[in-house]
Amino acid sequence: MEIIGDNSVITSVAPKGKVVYCRGETPRYWLELQFVDENNLPVAGLKVTLEYHPLASAQDVAMWKKYSNYHYDPTPPPNPPAGVTDSQGLVRFDDLYWITVDVKADAQQLADEMEQRPLGLRRNPNSQPVSKNAFRRETRDKSWRSDVQEKAEAAGYTHHYVTIGELCDQLPHIEGWEETEPPEFHFQQERSLKGTEIACQALKQRHVIEICPFRAWVLALHDTTGFDLANSLNLGIMADLAYSAEKENKTVAYFFGQKCLDLSAIPQFAEFPSYYHTLAVDVPFRERYLKAVYLNTTEGEQPKGDTRLFTVECGKHIIVAWCGTDSLLNALTDISFAPKKCLPELGGVGNIHGGFLEAYMLAKQKFKDKLDIVSESLTNGKKMLFVCGHSLGGALALTYAAEMKNSHPVLYTYGMPRTFTRSAVLSLNSVTHYRHINDNDSVTQIPPDADVDNIFYEKWGPLGDKLGFDWSLTTVAGLGVAVRDLAFQSTGISDKKDPYWHHGNTVIFFQAQQCVMQSRHQNVPWIGGGGSDNPAPGVVSTCIKQSVKLFLVPSLNEECLNATGEHQAKFIGCLDTVNLRKTFPRNTNPELDGLFSNPSSHSMAHRYLPYIHNQVLELANPDLEMNRKEKRAEFRQEIEATAKGSANQDEIQRNREFIALQDMLPVALTRTRSEEVGKNALIRFAAVTEEEVEFSK
């Protein structure tokens, strides 16, 4: 290295070698910076500064002093004056020394501006913070290019993708952030508050700096009394998330504190072998989810029972998710269904399942302060309350929604047992509730649809509870509705004064069946005439049952009948209400084929979520080839092929109605598609997920 002059020198790395020039003799260089968001829209009016790097590292200075006894001052020259981006997001710096610089921007101005910028449609997998957990997979793809990057490089510019932490000159004020460290995605430890480096070799160029907006994910949830598929999927995932053993594995905290702040991918909940992606929309960071609160009555100084739930809120809504049957104590709660009078806060009318009431009151007493905070957050009417639960969690969710009915909660339950008696159910008509059933799920059939309070106890006295317990066990073991009715008739139970009823609108994953006649030759021909009613000798016709699993929401037909104008045009056609209500009566389960219920149909992760997930995927990407669509197309063909000569026209008409009801489901995504953020949520969902396995039984 040639040294000319004294300590006040500037290092210049010129193409021919490394030379140190005296001040005044140094060539000057220029740099253009263009700041844009992920949609390639300019960030105008941004105050930008450049900071020169030291002329040598501390290690180099120490080495020179040790071996040459030369004291070198690595202090760089004064930084150039700050600039402000113009209407194109462009700022130019001239008269720069040949020194690497760090680009920084006014932190608060940058954070405030980028909070208002929506995310681009495609996500950058390389922006994900490096995982410190070997079991959490990363999705980096070094060949990935953003739309902004492709345009910049095509124009001959250098591209940088940065989060605001890589530009901020200091830590900005983050509203409501109480953690000791700033949010990891936007302020990654190894890169934040250091500026974005532009090497000296990269001067005399334009650099396009693409800034990731200062946003967060929240679930796409809609305040509507109609059935909504986005609500169904997202609240179903929340109901499954409620099963987390949070004390041992901080799954809930990780989902809301990490997944919903990591903009490299939409949030997903992994329960091996399934990885369920949510429908998520981006919001300003200040409207993010606050810290989730997980409540468990088995923890604390006085553990008791086993009731679990979590609450979480963001700028627009609050979610309360209740955990289902997950222990022996929960199972005992399920079958302890001696009815209790509804408390005044639950309406004061009719009865409620005694075990569920006890579990609910335990949580309410132990976590009164936490639940009161939820109530207080709803008082100003600016936030919507969404409640969900699976199995026992569904019963507790309905009980909670009954107490919170003045806040107009939206409730989605899955595999829920009966909770209230008829008179209590009728008093809760104001609660919006969609109750999902997977075919003959056994849990949805208990307690029995009978007047437990009056009939069991009047007929058998103290034995009533014992017989009710026995009935629960036989139902869970697989005995269905028909067996129940025969048992009740044989003992004279027919009068139902205040039976247990189901609450809410039915959403059912229904296995429709169609009898298809197939002919085959026998080895020994029989004697008989020909004709359709009398087969030719040697030919036997047998009925082969063809089946398909359908996603049916009977209330959509009522919505169709009541719709007008543009909304009416979204429906293919309405069905006959009388026939539909025969098949799907309110306040009880549909009369399904067969005598037996199915305990294996109850799993949330592996029986309920696949149908909901796949239905959303099918509608989000209509061109995608899917097994469920192929089966449904085959079933349609069988119906029409059989219709010409079939004597069972009632079955054919019923299956046509089922298919027509399935075809109404696109309406359930109307609210999501009505906004740009909702459309983007569906596109992102379809881009990263695939069809899950559906179990027909």
ChimeraX attribute file (.defattr): number of C-alpha atoms within 10 A of each C-alpha:
attribute: neighborCount
match mode: 1-to-1
recipient: residues
	/A:1	7
	/A:2	8
	/A:3	13
	/A:4	11
	/A:5	10
	/A:6	11
	/A:7	13
	/A:8	14
	/A:9	23
	/A:10	23
	/A:11	20
	/A:12	20
	/A:13	14
	/A:14	13
	/A:15	7
	/A:16	6
	/A:17	9
	/A:18	13
	/A:19	15
	/A:20	18
	/A:21	19
	/A:22	16
	/A:23	13
	/A:24	9
	/A:25	10
	/A:26	17
	/A:27	13
	/A:28	12
	/A:29	16
	/A:30	15
	/A:31	17
	/A:32	16
	/A:33	21
	/A:34	21
	/A:35	23
	/A:36	21
	/A:37	22
	/A:38	24
	/A:39	18
	/A:40	18
	/A:41	15
	/A:42	18
	/A:43	22
	/A:44	18
	/A:45	18
	/A:46	21
	/A:47	16
	/A:48	21
	/A:49	21
	/A:50	22
	/A:51	21
	/A:52	22
	/A:53	19
	/A:54	17
	/A:55	20
	/A:56	14
	/A:57	11
	/A:58	11
	/A:59	9
	/A:60	13
	/A:61	16
	/A:62	14
	/A:63	14
	/A:64	13
	/A:65	13
	/A:66	11
	/A:67	8
	/A:68	8
	/A:69	10
	/A:70	12
	/A:71	13
	/A:72	17
	/A:73	15
	/A:74	19
	/A:75	15
	/A:76	18
	/A:77	17
	/A:78	8
	/A:79	14
	/A:80	15
	/A:81	11
	/A:82	14
	/A:83	17
	/A:84	16
	/A:85	19
	/A:86	16
	/A:87	13
	/A:88	14
	/A:89	20
	/A:90	22
	/A:91	22
	/A:92	14
	/A:93	17
	/A:94	13
	/A:95	12
	/A:96	21
	/A:97	22
	/A:98	23
	/A:99	24
	/A:100	21
	/A:101	22
	/A:102	18
	/A:103	21
	/A:104	25
	/A:105	26
	/A:106	17
	/A:107	21
	/A:108	16
	/A:109	14
	/A:110	25
	/A:111	23
	/A:112	18
	/A:113	16
	/A:114	22
	/A:115	19
	/A:116	14
	/A:117	21
	/A:118	19
	/A:119	24
	/A:120	18
	/A:121	16
	/A:122	17
	/A:123	19
	/A:124	20
	/A:125	17
	/A:126	17
	/A:127	20
	/A:128	19
	/A:129	18
	/A:130	12
	/A:131	10
	/A:132	7
	/A:133	8
	/A:134	7
	/A:135	7
	/A:136	8
	/A:137	9
	/A:138	15
	/A:139	13
	/A:140	15
	/A:141	10
	/A:142	8
	/A:143	6
	/A:144	13
	/A:145	16
	/A:146	18
	/A:147	14
	/A:148	22
	/A:149	21
	/A:150	13
	/A:151	15
	/A:152	20
	/A:153	13
	/A:154	10
	/A:155	10
	/A:156	11
	/A:157	18
	/A:158	16
	/A:159	20
	/A:160	17
	/A:161	21
	/A:162	20
	/A:163	22
	/A:164	26
	/A:165	32
	/A:166	25
	/A:167	28
	/A:168	25
	/A:169	21
	/A:170	16
	/A:171	16
	/A:172	17
	/A:173	12
	/A:174	14
	/A:175	9
	/A:176	11
	/A:177	14
	/A:178	10
	/A:179	7
	/A:180	6
	/A:181	10
	/A:182	18
	/A:183	17
	/A:184	16
	/A:185	23
	/A:186	24
	/A:187	20
	/A:188	20
	/A:189	16
	/A:190	9
	/A:191	15
	/A:192	23
	/A:193	20
	/A:194	18
	/A:195	23
	/A:196	23
	/A:197	19
	/A:198	18
	/A:199	13
	/A:200	19
	/A:201	14
	/A:202	15
	/A:203	19
	/A:204	16
	/A:205	15
	/A:206	21
	/A:207	22
	/A:208	24
	/A:209	26
	/A:210	25
	/A:211	25
	/A:212	27
	/A:213	28
	/A:214	27
	/A:215	26
	/A:216	23
	/A:217	25
	/A:218	25
	/A:219	24
	/A:220	20
	/A:221	26
	/A:222	18
	/A:223	17
	/A:224	12
	/A:225	15
	/A:226	19
	/A:227	25
	/A:228	22
	/A:229	25
	/A:230	27
	/A:231	26
	/A:232	26
	/A:233	28
	/A:234	24
	/A:235	28
	/A:236	27
	/A:237	26
	/A:238	25
	/A:239	31
	/A:240	26
	/A:241	24
	/A:242	27
	/A:243	22
	/A:244	19
	/A:245	14
	/A:246	18
	/A:247	10
	/A:248	7
	/A:249	10
	/A:250	12
	/A:251	19
	/A:252	25
	/A:253	16
	/A:254	14
	/A:255	18
	/A:256	21
	/A:257	18
	/A:258	16
	/A:259	20
	/A:260	23
	/A:261	26
	/A:262	22
	/A:263	24
	/A:264	20
	/A:265	21
	/A:266	23
	/A:267	23
	/A:268	17
	/A:269	18
	/A:270	15
	/A:271	12
	/A:272	9
	/A:273	9
	/A:274	14
	/A:275	14
	/A:276	23
	/A:277	22
	/A:278	26
	/A:279	29
	/A:280	25
	/A:281	24
	/A:282	27
	/A:283	23
	/A:284	18
	/A:285	24
	/A:286	18
	/A:287	20
	/A:288	22
	/A:289	22
	/A:290	17
	/A:291	16
	/A:292	19
	/A:293	14
	/A:294	21
	/A:295	21
	/A:296	21
	/A:297	21
	/A:298	13
	/A:299	13
	/A:300	10
	/A:301	7
	/A:302	8
	/A:303	11
	/A:304	15
	/A:305	16
	/A:306	21
	/A:307	27
	/A:308	27
	/A:309	25
	/A:310	22
	/A:311	22
	/A:312	19
	/A:313	24
	/A:314	21
	/A:315	17
	/A:316	15
	/A:317	21
	/A:318	21
	/A:319	23
	/A:320	27
	/A:321	33
	/A:322	31
	/A:323	29
	/A:324	30
	/A:325	20
	/A:326	16
	/A:327	10
	/A:328	10
	/A:329	13
	/A:330	21
	/A:331	14
	/A:332	13
	/A:333	21
	/A:334	27
	/A:335	21
	/A:336	20
	/A:337	25
	/A:338	20
	/A:339	23
	/A:340	18
	/A:341	17
	/A:342	20
	/A:343	14
	/A:344	9
	/A:345	12
	/A:346	21
	/A:347	16
	/A:348	13
	/A:349	19
	/A:350	22
	/A:351	26
	/A:352	25
	/A:353	26
	/A:354	21
	/A:355	21
	/A:356	26
	/A:357	23
	/A:358	16
	/A:359	22
	/A:360	19
	/A:361	16
	/A:362	17
	/A:363	21
	/A:364	17
	/A:365	11
	/A:366	17
	/A:367	14
	/A:368	12
	/A:369	11
	/A:370	14
	/A:371	16
	/A:372	12
	/A:373	10
	/A:374	17
	/A:375	15
	/A:376	10
	/A:377	16
	/A:378	17
	/A:379	10
	/A:380	8
	/A:381	10
	/A:382	10
	/A:383	17
	/A:384	22
	/A:385	23
	/A:386	25
	/A:387	26
	/A:388	36
	/A:389	33
	/A:390	33
	/A:391	26
	/A:392	30
	/A:393	32
	/A:394	30
	/A:395	30
	/A:396	31
	/A:397	29
	/A:398	29
	/A:399	23
	/A:400	22
	/A:401	26
	/A:402	23
	/A:403	17
	/A:404	17
	/A:405	20
	/A:406	10
	/A:407	17
	/A:408	17
	/A:409	26
	/A:410	24
	/A:411	27
	/A:412	32
	/A:413	31
	/A:414	32
	/A:415	31
	/A:416	30
	/A:417	27
	/A:418	28
	/A:419	30
	/A:420	32
	/A:421	30
	/A:422	23
	/A:423	17
	/A:424	24
	/A:425	23
	/A:426	15
	/A:427	15
	/A:428	21
	/A:429	13
	/A:430	14
	/A:431	22
	/A:432	22
	/A:433	24
	/A:434	26
	/A:435	23
	/A:436	26
	/A:437	25
	/A:438	27
	/A:439	25
	/A:440	31
	/A:441	25
	/A:442	28
	/A:443	24
	/A:444	27
	/A:445	23
	/A:446	24
	/A:447	26
	/A:448	21
	/A:449	22
	/A:450	23
	/A:451	21
	/A:452	24
	/A:453	21
	/A:454	17
	/A:455	20
	/A:456	20
	/A:457	17
	/A:458	12
	/A:459	13
	/A:460	12
	/A:461	12
	/A:462	11
	/A:463	13
	/A:464	19
	/A:465	20
	/A:466	15
	/A:467	15
	/A:468	21
	/A:469	19
	/A:470	12
	/A:471	19
	/A:472	22
	/A:473	14
	/A:474	16
	/A:475	26
	/A:476	20
	/A:477	14
	/A:478	18
	/A:479	21
	/A:480	22
	/A:481	24
	/A:482	15
	/A:483	15
	/A:484	18
	/A:485	15
	/A:486	12
	/A:487	13
	/A:488	12
	/A:489	11
	/A:490	10
	/A:491	9
	/A:492	11
	/A:493	16
	/A:494	13
	/A:495	11
	/A:496	15
	/A:497	15
	/A:498	20
	/A:499	23
	/A:500	31
	/A:501	26
	/A:502	24
	/A:503	28
	/A:504	23
	/A:505	23
	/A:506	24
	/A:507	23
	/A:508	25
	/A:509	21
	/A:510	20
	/A:511	19
	/A:512	20
	/A:513	19
	/A:514	21
	/A:515	18
	/A:516	17
	/A:517	14
	/A:518	10
	/A:519	11
	/A:520	10
	/A:521	12
	/A:522	11
	/A:523	8
	/A:524	9
	/A:525	12
	/A:526	13
	/A:527	10
	/A:528	11
	/A:529	11
	/A:530	11
	/A:531	8
	/A:532	9
	/A:533	7
	/A:534	11
	/A:535	16
	/A:536	16
	/A:537	15
	/A:538	14
	/A:539	17
	/A:540	16
	/A:541	13
	/A:542	12
	/A:543	11
	/A:544	12
	/A:545	11
	/A:546	16
	/A:547	18
	/A:548	18
	/A:549	22
	/A:550	22
	/A:551	20
	/A:552	23
	/A:553	24
	/A:554	25
	/A:555	19
	/A:556	23
	/A:557	20
	/A:558	15
	/A:559	17
	/A:560	20
	/A:561	16
	/A:562	11
	/A:563	14
	/A:564	11
	/A:565	7
	/A:566	8
	/A:567	13
	/A:568	16
	/A:569	11
	/A:570	15
	/A:571	19
	/A:572	13
	/A:573	14
	/A:574	18
	/A:575	17
	/A:576	11
	/A:577	12
	/A:578	10
	/A:579	13
	/A:580	17
	/A:581	13
	/A:582	11
	/A:583	14
	/A:584	22
	/A:585	16
	/A:586	16
	/A:587	19
	/A:588	18
	/A:589	20
	/A:590	19
	/A:591	13
	/A:592	18
	/A:593	14
	/A:594	12
	/A:595	13
	/A:596	19
	/A:597	24
	/A:598	19
	/A:599	18
	/A:600	16
	/A:601	21
	/A:602	23
	/A:603	17
	/A:604	20
	/A:605	20
	/A:606	19
	/A:607	21
	/A:608	26
	/A:609	23
	/A:610	20
	/A:611	23
	/A:612	22
	/A:613	25
	/A:614	21
	/A:615	20
	/A:616	24
	/A:617	22
	/A:618	20
	/A:619	18
	/A:620	21
	/A:621	14
	/A:622	12
	/A:623	8
	/A:624	14
	/A:625	11
	/A:626	15
	/A:627	14
	/A:628	18
	/A:629	15
	/A:630	11
	/A:631	15
	/A:632	17
	/A:633	13
	/A:634	13
	/A:635	21
	/A:636	17
	/A:637	12
	/A:638	17
	/A:639	21
	/A:640	13
	/A:641	12
	/A:642	18
	/A:643	16
	/A:644	9
	/A:645	11
	/A:646	16
	/A:647	10
	/A:648	12
	/A:649	13
	/A:650	10
	/A:651	17
	/A:652	20
	/A:653	14
	/A:654	17
	/A:655	18
	/A:656	15
	/A:657	17
	/A:658	21
	/A:659	19
	/A:660	17
	/A:661	23
	/A:662	17
	/A:663	16
	/A:664	20
	/A:665	21
	/A:666	18
	/A:667	23
	/A:668	20
	/A:669	20
	/A:670	17
	/A:671	19
	/A:672	23
	/A:673	16
	/A:674	10
	/A:675	11
	/A:676	10
	/A:677	19
	/A:678	22
	/A:679	19
	/A:680	21
	/A:681	25
	/A:682	23
	/A:683	17
	/A:684	22
	/A:685	23
	/A:686	21
	/A:687	13
	/A:688	10
	/A:689	16
	/A:690	17
	/A:691	18
	/A:692	20
	/A:693	14
	/A:694	16
	/A:695	13
	/A:696	15
	/A:697	14
